[in-house]
Amino acid sequence: MAKTYQLRHCTYCCQYHIVFTTRYRNKVLSDNYIKQEFKRIFKSIVHWKGFCILQWHIGDEHIHLYVNIPPKYSISYVICILKAKSSTWIKRKTRKFPKGSVWSRGCFVSTIGINEFAVRRYIEKQRYRQIDISQANMF
């Protein structure tokens, strides 16, 4: 079963697979120094915003992220923050990138969650956990 996280008033498991590519599919991420900088930048962003990166891969022209985000953030907001901040910060740090954004406009997002069988089984088991009020001694 997937790991759940808790806030004060909710328990959540909002996991996503995100893929985004560099502009024009240029292989600007092939340098090991650039990859390490992006890892450092993404760690800073997720710490700042409270996300959790469960797994990642930085290829030569694309990035795969497996993230868990709090329900207070939309996935479009998360992608916007990750792409905008990482692009700005890496360009200030290295000065190796051309003008404009590092990332292409599009992305791929897929939800990752508990499978249907696990949800059905959980709901079915709730019937057995229900306390019959007429049998419970109230006083």
Secondary structure by P-SEA (a helix, b strand, c coil): ccbbbbcccccccbbbbbbbbccccccccccaaaaaaaaaaaaaaaaaaccccccccccccbbbbbccccccccaaaaaaaaaaaaaaaaaaccccccccccccccbbbbbbcccaaaaaaaaaacccccccccccccc
